[in-house]
Amino acid sequence: MSSTSSIGKRTAMNLFFGIFIQAMIALAFDSGGIISGIIANVAMNTQQIKWILLLYGPLLAARGDIAVLAGKLGTGLHLGTVKPSFRKNTPVYKSLVASTLTIAMLDAFLVGIVTYIMNLLIFPADLKVYNPTFFFVIPILVMTVAALISTQITSAVSFFTYKKGLNPDVYVVPVMSTVNNILITTTFAGVLAVLKPWGWKHPLIEVNGQDVFAVAQGNEMLPTYIAIIPAVLALAGTIYIVMKNRKDHEYSKMMKEAVFAVFASAIIGTITGFILTQGEAALEHYPQLLVAFPALIGTLVDQNAIFANMLITDFSAGYTEPKIQSFRKPIVWTKFLGIGAGGIVITMFLGVIGTFIKWGEIAPGTKWTVILVMIVTVLANVLGFIIVGALIYVLSIFAFRREIDPDNFAIPLTACLADLACAGFIIAFSFIMLPGVVA
């Protein structure tokens, strides 16, 4: 009996360290999210244009809807319903790409509507944007460009990893999370730079003791009005995709099952954006947090996405029964703990990188607080992974029992919930633990 127990423990430890090493390598790609943080820090004037963070949050959350393709391709490649090739691929693959592009457009609409309403509710009168045009134009342009590029890169990375004998469930989501972070941030910053939809011709106004840009008026809105043309063309392209694929079973199934997740993603993403606007003091006071923020969020998203993808594949292939009690099996809990441990290591690594980049901007006499910042980020990661991971585990089981494909909602929900959890915990712990952060 003791010999059998010893073998079981060694097997569990081997599984744990195997997943831990894979997860750490895969999550290391999230360090590329630092690029997103630098772009956001340099190219987005969040201090003087308050609605930028409100819109940036749900746009980042929307990358989870684009990432549906990564989860579906991983499962499809394992089950043989998708071929690891761009040429002569299966009808299932073509339906997956079409549905991903459609979901991206739907998400853009919802992000625009929800953030426009939120802007009317939370901002003071001088900062409210009553003209909804750029809440329509900007999300559509950003999501269209990001989705078109992302679907091709996601496919290429999935096919490459599968051909090399690697597990797409482990490696594709972290790589694409970072790529999508950079894509969305760069596209958003580029659109803002071109359109300049704020009162740049008017003098700055003082709101709560801070100088900010006024709302755009007159000729300042002209570039945004011109941008309606490509936005309408993108909408027309989406309508064409819908009409062409409306009778396709796989496309219709994915769209029906993903609708709830898309709505939830837009709403939860806007809440995340609201939290970022409220926690701006922490991000300004501790610049290493701001530059590492997209990467920190991306790490937590990817931890949960890897766990969700591996879980869904195990359920689909029959390796694990879709029930709560299955968590006791080493094949499940070792994955959860291994991914969690890998996330902690990478979170600490990202904190070091952020501190190194922004060391010169940290106020003299407060250098010691870098340890507190590290503790804040690790606590946010651990709590976020436990809460979101547990929720995704339960939802995946529920989906299988109801014969719903969890790939169609698990990844989008994972992304937006992890965004919310990471942002919320970091901001909350910053106000509680970090000196000088006041509301």
N, C-alpha and C positions, 0 to 999 in steps of 0.2 A: 504493500500500500504506500509506504513512504517513498519507495523507489519510483512508483507511478506518479506520486505527487511531485517529486523532485523533477522528473522529466517534464511534467506539465508546467512547472514554474519556469524551467529553462526555456521551454517553447514559448511561453508568454513573454519572457524577457527578450528572446530573439525577435519576436513579432514587434514588440515595443520599440526596440532599438532600430529595427529595420525601417519602421514607419517614421521614427524620429529623424533618422538620417535623411530619408527621402523628403520628408516634409521640410526639414531645415534647408536642404538644397533648393527645393522648389520655392519656398517662401523667400529665399535670398533674392529672387528676382524682384521682390517688392521694394528692394532698395532703390530700384529705378524710379519708384514713385517720388523720390526726393526731387527728381527733375520736375515733376508736376508741382511740387511745393515751391521750387525756385521760380518757375514760370508764374505761378499764382502770386508769389511775393513781389516779383518784379513788374509783371504786366497787368495786374489787376489792382486798381486803386480802391481797395476795400474800405479805407479809412474815410474817403471823401465821396464815395458812391455806394450808399448803404445797401441798395437792392442787389448788388453783385453777389454777395454771400448768400442772400436769400435764393437766388437762382442757381448758384454754383452747387449747393448741396443736393437738390434733386437731380441735377444733370449728372453729377457723379454717381448718385444712386441708380440712375437709369442705365449705367453700364452693366448692371446685373441683368437687365432685360436683353441686352445684346449678348451677354455671356450665356444665355440659354443655349445658344448654338454649341458652346464648348461642352456643356454637360450632355447634350443630345448626341454630339459626335462621339464622345467617349463611350457612351452606352452603345451607340450604333456600330462602332468599330468592333467592340467586344462581341456583339451579337451577330455581326455579319450583315446588317441591314444597310451599312454604308461602306463603300470601298475607299481605301486610302489613296485616292487619286482624283485630280480635277477632271481628267478626261473620262468620258463614258461612265460617270458615276450613276448611282441608283436614283430612281424617282424620289425616294425618301430624302436623299441629300438635297435635291433641288427644292423640295417642299420645306425643308428645314431653313434653307437660306431665305426663301421667299417669306416665310412666316417671321423670321428674325427681323427682316427689313420692315415688315408691316408693323410688328410690335414696337420697333423703334419710333416709327411715325406716330403711332397711337400714344406712346409715352410722351413724345414731344408736345402733343396737344394737351395732354393732361397736366404736364409740368407747367405749361404756359397758363392754363386756366387756374390751377391751384395757387401758383405763386402770385398771380395777379390779384386774386382775392386776398391772399395773405398780406400782400403789400398794402392793400386798402385797410386792412384790419390793424396792423401793428405799427405802421410808421406814422409819425406826427404829420400834421396837415401840410407843412412845407416840403415834406419828402415823399408824400403819396404820389404815385404815378397813375393818373387817371386815364391816359391814353394807352389802350392795351396792345398797340401795334407791335412793339418790340417783344412783348411777352408771347406773341404769336410767332414772330419772325425768328428771333434768336434761337429758341429751342429746336425749331424745325431745321434750321441750317446746321446747327451743331450736331444734332442727332443723325441727320442724313449723311453728312460727311463721315462722322465717326462710324456709323453702321456699315456703310459701303466699304470702307477700308478694313474695319474690324472683321467682317465676315470672311474676307480673303485671307487675312493673316491667321485667324483662328483655324481655318481649314488647313492652311499650310503647316502650322505648328502641330495640329492634331495628326495629320498624315505622317509627318516626319517622325514624331515620337513613337507612333504605332509601328512604323516600319523598322525603327531602331530597337524594337522590343521593349520600349519603356511604357509605363502606364499613363495614358492620356489623362485619366482621372486625377492624377497627382500633379502633373507638370503643366498641363495646358491652361488651367484656370489661373494659377499665379502669374504665368507669363502674360496671358491676355488681360488680366486685371490691371497689371502695370501698363501694358500697351494702351488699353482703353482709358486708363487714368490720364496718360500723356496725350492721347488723341483728343479726348474731351476737353482737357484743360487748354491745350494748344489751340484747338479750334475755337473754343469759347473766347480765349484771349485775342485771337486773330479777328473774330467777328466784332468784338468790342472795339478793337483798334481801328477797324475800317468804318464801322457805323457811328461810333462815338455818341451813343444815344443818351447824352446827359447835357446839362446846360453849360457847355464849355465856353460859350460866348458871353455868358453872364458872370457878374461878380459872384464870388463865393458867399454863401449865407451862413450865419452862425446858428447852430442847433445844439442845445445842451453843452455850450461852451466849446464846440468844435466847428471849424470851418469845413463846409461840405458844398458839393456842387448842387445847383438848383436843378429842377426837373427840366428836361429838354423841351424847347418850344420852337415853333416856326421853322426856319431854315435848318435848325439843328436836327430836325427829324427827317430831313430830305433823304440822306443815305438810307435810313431805315425804311422809308416808303419805297425807294427803288429796290431794296432787298426783298420786297414782297414778291417780285417777279420770280426769282429762283425758288422762293419758298412755295409759291403756287405750283411751279414746275415739279418740285419734289412731291408735293401732294398729288399731282396728276399721275406721276410715276407710281406712287403707292396704290392709287385707285386702279391703275392698270394691273398691278400685281394681284390685287384682290379679285378683280374680275377674271383674270386668267386662271387663278388657283381655287376659286370658290367652291368648285365641285370635287376638289382633291381631298381624299379622306384624311391623310396625314396633316395637311395644312389646316383643314377645318378643325380637326381634333386639337391641334396645338393652339390655335387661336382661341377656341372656346375655353380651354383649360388654363390658358395664360392670362386671360382678361382680368381675373381677380388679382393676380400678382401684379399686373401692370398698374391697376388702380391703387393698390396698396403701396407700390413702389413710389408713385407720384406723391401720395399723401404723406407717407413716412419720410420721403426725401425732403419734402418741404418743411416738415417739422425739424429735420436735421439742419436745414438751412437757417431756420429760425433760431435754433440753439447756437449755431455759429455766430449769428448776428449778436446774440446776447452774451456770448463768451468772447467777443472780440478783444476785451481787455486782457484776458489771459494770453491770447495769441500775440498781442502787441507787446506785452510786458516780457514774454519769454519767446524771443524770435526763433529759438531752436524748435519750439513746438510748432510754429507756423510752417517752417520749411519742411518738417518731417510729417506734418499732419496727413497729407494724402497717402504717404507710404504706410503710416501707422494704421490708418483706416483700411488700406488695401490688404495689409497683413491679416487683420482680423477677418475681413471678408473672405480671403483666400483660405484661411484655416477652416472656416465653416463650409466653404464651397468644396474643398477637398474631402472633408468628412461626408458631406451630403452626396457628392459624386460616388465615392467609394461605397457608401451605404446603399445607394440606389442600384449600383452595379451588382452588389452582393445580393440584394433582394431580387433583382431581375434574373440573375443567373442561378438562383436557388441556393446560394452558399449560406444564406442566413434567412431565417423566418422573419417576416415583418410583424414582430410583436415586441412589446416593452421588455419582456424577460430576456430577449436576445442580447441585451446589453451586457449581461453577465458572462457571455461567451468571450473568450480571449480574442477572437477574430474581430470583435466589435470594440471592446473597451481599450484594447491595446492601441487601436487606431486613434481613438479619441484622445487618450493620454499622450501618445507619441506626437500627434499633430499639435496638441496643446503645448507640450514641452518645446517643440520646434518653434512655435510662435513666440514663446517667452524669450528664447535666445535671439531671434530676429528682431523683436521689439527693442531689446536692450541694444542691439547692434545699430538700429536706426536712431536710437537716442544718442548714441556716441557720434554717429555721422552728423546729425543735426547740430549737436553741440560744437563739433569741430568746424562746421561751415560757418556758424554764427558766433563763434567764440569772441570775436572782436566786438560784437554788438551787445554782449552781456555786460550789464552795468558793473563797474568795479565794486568790490565788496560783496557782490552777490554770486561770485563764481561757485561757491559751495552749494548753491541751490540746484546745480545740475544733478546732484544725487536725488533731490526731492522730485525733480522733473522725471527722472528715470523711474522712480517708484510710482509716480502718477500714471505713467504710460503702461507699466507692467500690470498694475492693478486694473486698469481699464481693459487691457487685453485679456487677462485671466477671467474677470467677471463677465466680460462680453462673450468670450468663447463658451463658458459654461452655460450661460443663459440662452444665447442664440443656438448653440449646438444642441442643447436639450430640446428646444422648441422645434428645430428642424427635424430632429430624430422622431419626435411624436408626429409631426405633420407628414413625414414621409411614410410612416406606418399607416396613418389614416388614409393617405392617398392610395396605397396599395390595396387596402381593404375595400376601398370604394372603386377600385379599378380605374383610378386616375393616374396618369403618368406624372410622377413627382418631378421629373426633369422640367416639366412645363411651368412649374411655379416655385420649386425649391430654390433654384439658383437666384431668381429675381428677389424672392423674399429674403434669402440669405444675405444678399448684397445690401438691401435697404435696411434690414434690421441690424446688421453688423455695423453699417454706417452710423445708424442712430445710437446704438449701444456705445460704440467707441467714442464718438463725438460727445455724447451725453456724459459718460464717465470721466473723460479727460477734462471737460469743462467743469464738472461738479467737483472733482478732486482738486482741480487747480484752485478754485475758490476756497476750498477747505484747507488745503495743505501748503499752497505756494504763497510766500510773502509778497505783498504789494498788489495782489490781484483783488480788486474790489468791483462790485457791480456798478 
